[in-house]
Amino acid sequence: MEQKKQNPTAENETLIVSRRIQRVSLHLAPVPRPLHEHDTQEQLGLFPCARLAKLEVETEKLSLYMRGKYRDIQEKIYEYFHARPELQTPLEISKDDHRELCWRQMYGLIKEAGIRPLKYVVEDPGKYFAIVEAAGAVDISLGIKLGVQYSDGAIKWWIGNAAVHGKFASVFAKLMLPAHDAKGVSDMGVHAFIVPIRDLKTHQALPGIEIHDCGHKVGLNGVDNGALRFTSVRIPRDNLLNRFGDVSRDGKYTSSLPTINKRFAATLGELVGGRVALASSSTSVLKIANAIAIRYSLLRQQFGPPKQPEVSILDYQSQQHKLMPMLASTYAFHFATSYLVEIYSQMKTTHVEQLVGDVHTLSAGLKAYVTSYTAKSLSVCREACGGHGYAAVNRFGILRNDHDIFQTFEGDNTVLLQQVAADLLKQYKQKFQGGTLAVTWNYLRESMNTYLSQPNPVTARWEGTEHLRDPKFQLDAFRYRTSRLLQSAAVRLRKHSKTLGGFGAWNRCLNHLLTLAESHIESVILAKFIETVEKCPDASTRAALKLVCDLYALNQIWNDIGTYRNVDYVAPNKAKAIHKLTDYLSFQVRNIAKELVDAFDLPNHVTRAPIAMQSEAYAQYTQYVGF
């Protein structure tokens, strides 16, 4: 019997509206998880093993273990700017106003807060980098301005503070002395000089010095980048920075270093601080992006099983896949860059030649690897937050623009990775000539003797969770890949150099060499992460870090599973087990994601994104846009 179509009654319309309001209210005021969470987990398609109780993490202990002795000075910086709202950078600000504000921020930090970074550059570099990291969390321009304020990385173009505020420049130039030979002069090599560029009273450029403004930039407009040109500028003898070489009043040159090359290397060694700062600061930017994206993903609810409250978008496997390995990498980078700061500080006090070489290579590699990773991750975080991630107030655009130049200054990342590859090949050659390996490369001694043998067909099939989460398996896998890439790169370069010459062979193998450098840096990162986990004194904190470390290691192995499969290092069944375990670990890390992010110790007035507030996030956001 044919039924007539009926229009919805007023009662039905009311019911529809009521349900819609209820759905909207779930977004605005997230409800607690249902009592029967296991049932919901089944409907979401989670692993049965994922129903295990989540780890108990004490955020305070984890934060103390991560941030250590510099936590107090960072909190002092956060509190100073929180108490001075007029010094906080607004969303919309012109280039000139941003430069002036950045100057007042720096002046206030030094004069009012009493935080003087300059004295720590030599006395305690770790404290200096902690100050720069905290200042960069307030405004990345401020962090950079504090860095370029003290000389590192000054070049003719893009000199920080040159366009407006700078009064002196550190200039690298050849030191030429009179000589009693046909040449008339003697070249003592490149040295550093302090050169006044502006009159201290009038602030005008001094004679022979041209200063040009680099103009509006993609980001970091609080930093007044400029270009300098010198024409017959004369400076006093006392302006020579004479740590590595000096000239007496009668024109005699003295140095503790016997050759031009050694003096040049020592002088350049002072510049690695810029790379150390960028690796550390880039990790800080990644922490802020993680905090915003993960806090939002925990609060934002979307869909869910029938007749159940909507679930947090971080419960979706796709969102976990985007953000949880990134969170694990952030932790890995934190400990790796902390180690870099530690050995840089040792280098500054001891000037041991071998340590100088280690710091030079590791700072180049970590700066390149971390800044490239962070640049990509900022876009992933923005996308993970949907349309709200596109709002300027939620900071992803500002962070992305300000951070983008990190990939270029203090050395282009592609060039820096080539330096790492070149040093690896140098160490490889020395090993076979009977030389000793520097500290950074010690693992290659064992790996080149054992890892390059035919993979064990039994081990290649082990797929148990205990084996896959064994730090030895993880580190061996990372080092095996690096050793194999190093050996094959050496063979390929030797082969191509016969027909193409050295430059042509290097260019032919360039992509291979970049992969080699990245593989080595990943090995160092994992080694430091494992070491940090093993040293952690608190059991619950150690368990949380072990979980995060396992996710970092296995996710990296899975991302390059083709390399391991091609040489039968990992059998098909083992590859499948690694993939499955990586998904499971992502879920387990999701369970403690809030605690892991909270351990970054970034208060709301530092993250500043309304969607990342730890309470009443949507209320603040909707109020911001005018509701």
CORVENHU-V666137 format. One record per pair of residues at least 6 apart in sequence whose ideal C-beta (glycine too) atoms are under 8 Angstrom apart, sorted by the first residue. I is the first residue (numbers start at 1). GAP is how many residues later the second one is. Records with the same first field share a line. If there is no record, write none. Layout:
I = GAP, GAP
//
This chain:
8 = 8
23 = 287
26 = 275, 283, 284
27 = 273, 274, 283, 591
28 = 590, 591, 594
29 = 589
30 = 269, 271, 282
31 = 278
33 = 7, 276
34 = 6, 274, 275
38 = 13
40 = 264, 265, 268, 271
41 = 9, 10
43 = 262, 265
44 = 261, 267, 271
45 = 272
46 = 541
47 = 536, 537, 540
49 = 535
50 = 534, 537, 538
52 = 536
54 = 534, 537, 538
55 = 485, 488, 489, 492, 533, 536, 537
56 = 484
57 = 483, 484, 487, 535, 538, 539, 542
58 = 480, 482, 483
59 = 536, 539, 540
61 = 477, 479, 480
62 = 479, 482, 483, 533, 534, 537
63 = 8, 535, 536, 537, 538
64 = 7
65 = 471, 473, 476
66 = 268, 533, 534
67 = 7, 534
68 = 270
70 = 56, 57, 60
71 = 530
73 = 42, 54, 57, 58, 61
74 = 56, 57, 59, 60, 527
75 = 526
76 = 37, 39
77 = 32, 36, 38, 54, 57, 58, 61
78 = 56, 59, 60, 525, 527, 528
80 = 28, 29, 32, 33, 35
81 = 6, 7, 24, 57, 524
82 = 521, 523
84 = 24
87 = 14, 17, 18, 21
88 = 50
89 = 9, 12, 13, 16, 49, 50, 52, 133
91 = 301, 302, 307
92 = 300
93 = 8, 128
95 = 121, 126
98 = 43, 123, 124
99 = 64, 65, 66, 122, 123, 124, 125
101 = 121
102 = 37, 39, 40, 43, 120, 121
103 = 42, 61, 62
105 = 30, 33, 34, 37, 117
106 = 36, 39, 40, 43
109 = 6, 26, 33, 37
110 = 6, 7
115 = 16
117 = 11, 14, 15, 29, 32, 33
118 = 31, 32
120 = 7, 8, 11
121 = 7, 29, 152
122 = 226
124 = 221
125 = 148, 151, 216, 219, 220, 223
126 = 215, 216, 219
129 = 147, 148, 151, 212
131 = 15
132 = 11, 14, 15, 145, 148, 149
133 = 10, 147, 148, 151
135 = 7, 8, 11
136 = 6, 7, 8, 145, 148, 149
137 = 6, 147, 151, 465, 469
138 = 468
139 = 83
140 = 79, 80, 141, 145, 259, 262, 263
141 = 79, 80, 81, 82, 261
142 = 80
143 = 138
144 = 16, 76, 79, 137
145 = 15, 16, 77, 78
147 = 6, 13, 127, 130
148 = 6, 11, 12, 13, 75
149 = 11, 12
151 = 19, 41
152 = 118, 119, 121, 122, 125, 258
153 = 118, 121, 256, 257
154 = 6, 15, 16, 17, 18
156 = 71, 72, 73
157 = 57, 70
158 = 56, 67, 69, 251
159 = 7, 10, 66, 67, 68, 69
160 = 6, 63, 64, 65
161 = 62, 63, 65
162 = 7, 35, 49, 62, 63, 64, 65, 66
163 = 48, 49, 50, 51, 61, 62, 63
164 = 49, 60, 62
165 = 59
166 = 31, 32, 58, 60
167 = 29, 30, 31, 33, 36
168 = 26, 27, 28, 29
169 = 25, 26, 28, 59
170 = 22, 23, 24, 25, 71
171 = 21, 22, 23, 24, 59
172 = 18, 19, 20, 21, 95
173 = 17, 18, 20
174 = 13, 14, 15, 16, 17
175 = 12, 13, 14, 15, 16, 65, 70, 72, 78
176 = 9, 10, 11, 12
177 = 8, 9, 11, 70, 74, 76
178 = 6, 7, 8, 73
179 = 6, 7
186 = 67
187 = 73
188 = 57, 65, 67, 72, 75
189 = 56, 71, 72, 74, 75
190 = 73, 74, 77
191 = 49, 50, 53, 54, 72, 76
192 = 48, 49, 75, 78
193 = 42, 46, 47, 48
194 = 41, 45, 47
195 = 35, 38, 40, 44
196 = 10, 39
197 = 8, 9, 12, 14, 31
198 = 6, 7, 8, 13
199 = 6, 7
205 = 6
206 = 27
207 = 26
208 = 22, 23, 24, 25, 26
209 = 19, 20, 21, 22, 24
210 = 18, 19, 21
211 = 15, 16, 17
212 = 14, 15, 16, 17
213 = 11, 12, 13
214 = 11, 12, 13
217 = 8, 188
218 = 183, 186, 187
219 = 179, 181, 182, 183, 184, 185, 186
220 = 181, 182, 185
237 = 10, 12
240 = 6, 7
243 = 23
244 = 11, 12, 13, 19, 22, 23
245 = 8, 9, 10, 12, 18
246 = 7, 8, 9
247 = 6, 7
248 = 6
255 = 8
257 = 6, 9
265 = 91
266 = 85, 90
268 = 92
269 = 78, 87, 90, 91
271 = 139
272 = 72, 87, 88, 91, 92
273 = 71
274 = 135, 136
275 = 88, 89, 91, 92, 135, 136, 141
276 = 61, 64, 65, 68, 83, 87, 91
278 = 89, 93, 128, 131, 132
279 = 54, 58, 61, 84, 87, 88, 91, 92
280 = 57, 60, 61
281 = 125
282 = 51, 85, 88, 89, 92, 121, 124
283 = 47, 50, 51, 54, 87, 91
285 = 89, 93, 114, 117, 118, 121
286 = 40, 43, 44, 47, 84, 87, 88, 91
287 = 43, 47, 313, 315
288 = 107, 111, 314, 318, 319
289 = 85, 88, 89, 92, 107, 110
290 = 33, 36, 37, 40, 91, 307, 310
291 = 306, 309, 311, 316, 321
292 = 89, 93, 102, 103, 104, 315, 317, 319, 320
293 = 30, 88, 91, 92, 96
294 = 20, 29, 33, 299, 300, 303
295 = 299, 302, 316, 317, 318, 319, 322
296 = 88, 89, 92, 93, 313, 315, 316, 321
297 = 15, 16, 17, 22, 26, 87, 88
298 = 14, 16, 295, 296
299 = 13, 312, 318, 319
300 = 12, 13, 85, 86, 311
301 = 8, 9, 10, 11, 12
302 = 8, 9, 11
303 = 7, 8
304 = 6, 7
305 = 6
313 = 6
314 = 6, 9, 276, 279
315 = 275
317 = 266, 269, 270
319 = 65
320 = 263, 266, 267, 269, 270
321 = 262, 265
322 = 58, 61, 62
323 = 57, 58, 61, 270
324 = 227, 261, 262, 263, 265, 266, 269
325 = 226, 227, 230, 257, 261
326 = 51, 54, 55
327 = 221, 262, 266, 269, 270
328 = 220, 221, 223, 224, 227, 261
329 = 44, 48, 223
331 = 198, 214, 217, 218, 221, 265
332 = 193, 194, 196, 197, 216, 217, 220
333 = 33, 37, 40, 192
335 = 193, 194, 197
336 = 30, 34, 188, 189, 192, 193
337 = 29, 33
339 = 189
340 = 19, 22, 23, 26
343 = 12, 15, 16, 19
344 = 15, 19
346 = 6, 9
347 = 8, 9, 12
354 = 84, 85
355 = 84
357 = 66, 81
358 = 80, 81, 82
360 = 59
361 = 58, 59, 62, 79
362 = 78, 162
364 = 47, 52, 53, 55, 56
365 = 51, 52, 54, 55, 152, 155, 156, 159
366 = 155, 158, 159
367 = 43, 44, 46, 49
368 = 39, 43, 45, 46, 48, 49, 52, 149, 153
369 = 48, 149, 152, 153, 156
371 = 32, 35, 36, 42
372 = 35, 41
374 = 29, 32
375 = 25, 28, 29, 31, 32
378 = 18, 21, 22, 25
379 = 21
381 = 8, 15
382 = 7, 8, 14, 15, 18
383 = 6
385 = 9, 11, 226
388 = 6, 223, 233
389 = 7, 222
390 = 6, 7
392 = 6
393 = 216, 217, 228, 231
394 = 215, 216, 217, 218
395 = 212, 213, 214
407 = 6
411 = 8
414 = 100
417 = 96, 97, 100, 101
418 = 92, 95, 96, 99
420 = 97, 100, 101
421 = 68, 92, 93, 95, 96
424 = 17, 20, 62, 92, 93, 96
425 = 61, 64, 65, 68
427 = 10, 11, 14, 17
428 = 16, 20, 58, 59, 62
429 = 61
430 = 6, 7
431 = 6, 13, 14, 17
437 = 7, 8
440 = 84
443 = 36, 80, 84
444 = 35, 38, 39, 42
447 = 32, 33, 35, 36
448 = 35, 38, 39
451 = 25, 28, 29, 32, 33
452 = 28, 31, 32, 35
455 = 112, 113, 114
457 = 111, 114
460 = 108, 109, 110, 111, 114
461 = 110, 112, 113
462 = 6, 112
463 = 110, 111, 113, 114, 115
465 = 116
467 = 6
468 = 6, 86, 109, 110, 113
469 = 77, 81, 85, 112
471 = 59, 62, 63, 78, 82
474 = 52, 56, 76, 79, 80, 83
475 = 48, 51, 52, 55, 78
477 = 76, 80, 87, 92, 93
478 = 41, 44, 45, 48, 75, 78, 79
479 = 44
480 = 89
481 = 38, 79, 82, 83
482 = 34, 37, 38, 41
484 = 83
485 = 27, 30, 31, 34
486 = 30, 34
488 = 24
489 = 20, 23, 24, 27
492 = 13, 16, 17, 20
493 = 12, 13, 16
495 = 10
496 = 8, 9, 12, 13
497 = 7, 8
500 = 7, 8
506 = 7
522 = 34
526 = 23, 26, 27, 30
529 = 20, 23, 24
530 = 19
532 = 13
533 = 9, 12, 13, 16
534 = 8
536 = 6, 9
544 = 48, 51, 52
547 = 38, 41, 42, 45
548 = 41, 48
550 = 35
551 = 31, 34, 35, 38
554 = 24, 27, 28, 31
555 = 27, 31
557 = 7, 13, 21
558 = 17, 20, 21, 24
561 = 9, 14, 17, 18
563 = 6
564 = 6, 11
565 = 7, 10
570 = 8
589 = 7
598 = 16
604 = 8, 9, 10
610 = 7, 10, 11, 14
611 = 6, 7, 10
613 = 7
//
